[in-house]
Amino acid sequence: MIRYLLAILISLSAFTTPAQAWWNKDWQYRKAVTVDTSPSGINVSGAIGRTVVLVKLTSGNFTFTEALQNGADIKFVDSDDKTPLAAHIEKFDAATGIAYVWVSLATLNGGEKKQIWLYFGNATAGASDDAKGTFDADYLAVYHFADNPGQPTADKTANGNNALNGPPGVDDAGIIGRAARFPGQGAIQIAPSPSLAMPAGAPFTFSAWVKPAALTGEAAVFARGPLVIGLSNGVPFVALGAAKTQVAAPVKQAEWTHLAVVADGKTLKIYVNGIEAGAATVALPALDGPISIGGAEGRPFSGDLDEVRLSKSARPAAMLLAMVSSEGPSGKLVTVSDSAEKQAGGGSGVIGFIVSKLEPLDQGVVTICLLLLAAAIGVMIWKTRYLNACERGNKVFLKRFTAMHDDLVPASEIAGISPQEVSFITKSPLGRLYETGIEELNVRRRKFGDRALSSEAVDALRAAVDGVAVEENQKFDKFMVLLTIAISGGPFIGLLGTVIGVMSTFGGVAMAGDVNVNAIAPGIAAALLATIAGLAAAIPSLFGYNYLNSRITKISDDIRVFTDRLITRLAEMQAEAAHTPPPLGIAAE
């Protein structure tokens, strides 16, 4: 019932509310995707900047049957629902219901909830993966290890720093799709290139997911000249020649750990799972030689690697934590809405979204307002039909009444009257007054004969007719009070819902410590919907009340005029009967 009434409100208010644009009419479905760096998400502060997030689709949050089998129709659009976002698919398996999609966000800040849109459901869409556009210009190389076994590892950035070979093995159950597996021998080799050249003191960031098979010995995860990043008996370290910096605790064997090293030209920091775990005051030397990933001479690595990234900038700590949350098993950063919106021909995207944010109390207020509106509409329709019948009956009756002159008889005895006219007259207020007057006159004729009516008898006759007139006016006013309640009460009920909704929104924000527009706007917009519901009940009721009241006033005036006319006519008719001699041959009584 509530959904039905809300649908009425949407249809009434959609023409006055700017609709949320549908990015492209060729796509049939969309889902909201929330990137949450607020306390309800990963709780980071500060500017993150342009970043890449991983959107994980499963059969629990995505209907694979409504998209193409290869995911070619998967598109991401920014918060404005106008700007497409660069993205590419690492894995899309409709059979198992798993997909990994990398999406580039132009900007991301700590302490905010950013909503983007996932569009799908276009049978004619062509593949448009944009891996090169997904990663910003500061990325030197990015390796997903999603290549088929035996193929060289591909760089997903625009630099094209592809490896000379592939990993010794692959793990199809990596932390993000397929991962590279190293059995303690063999490594991925990357040739030097102009884009990989690094002058002395240059900023640099290395990040990767590491899953060691053993925690013994010294294993290199990344090596380039004097720079070695790896594990020493499971403890993450960075070595520059003989100098070594390491953290305090080892990582866990056979478990995925995110390892990152950031150099800003003055300080070198080691991050484990997005948290700073070690640091040293040192700058990197010039680096321009080949790169080895997954082992180095004298430092073999045994285990799996996934999502290795090299950058020529010092990535902020907030970005590294976002990486861990986006790509790791916790998944707090990115949330895909369970429900999908279906394109409905450019109608009420915004209103539908706002309705979905209504709190139960506001739903009750909106329902009350819509019930008032429904009752008011019912009264207006019924009253209009009733007044139409009254006016039609009055018109038919007055025509016959005028034609009778002084020979007034019951309506059913009027010469030449049709059954249809009789039916109309029975619905006429004037006809009912007339019948009452005739009946009262006949009562007095039977009692006093043809004598003229006394003043008391005329007053009694008028009182009887006035009583019917009052009854007719009461019929006109019946249920009109519902319109006045909707007019005066609807806006106040809606305003009450809005005030309570705004209080609830700000109270929730205060409790959560989340002070961004994405946290506040939906609740306030939903609260304002209660005021719209109140006005939607009041405005049509106001117009309807004024229209009906003007018609009722006119008919009431006609009743007053006709009452005086009828009583005078009946008294004159009786007086004339008293002075008319009887026909010849009949003795007067």
Secondary structure by P-SEA (a helix, b strand, c coil): caaaaaaaaaaaccccccccccccccccbbbbbbbcccccccccccccccbbbbbbbccccccccccccccccbbbbcccccbbbbbbbccccccccbbbbbbbbccccccbbbbbbbbccccccccccccccccccccccccccccccccccccccccccccccccccccccccccbbbbbcccbbbbbcccccccccccccbbbbbbbbbcccccbbbccccccccccccccccccccccbbbbccccccccbbbbbbbbbcccbbbbbccccccccccccccccccbbbccccccbbbcbbbcbbbbbcccccaaaaaaaaaacccccccbbbbcccccccccccaaaaaaaaaccaaaaaaaaaaaaaaaaaaaaaaaaaaaaaaaaaaaaaaaaaaaaaccccccccccccccaaaaaaaaacaaaaaaaaaaaaaaaaaaacccccccaaaaaaaaaaaaaaaaaaaaaaaccaaaaaaaaccaaaaaaaaaaaaaaaaaaaaaaaccccccccaaaaaaaaaaaaaaaaacaaaaaaaaaaaaaaaaaaaaaaaaaaaaaaaaaaaaaaaaacccccccccc
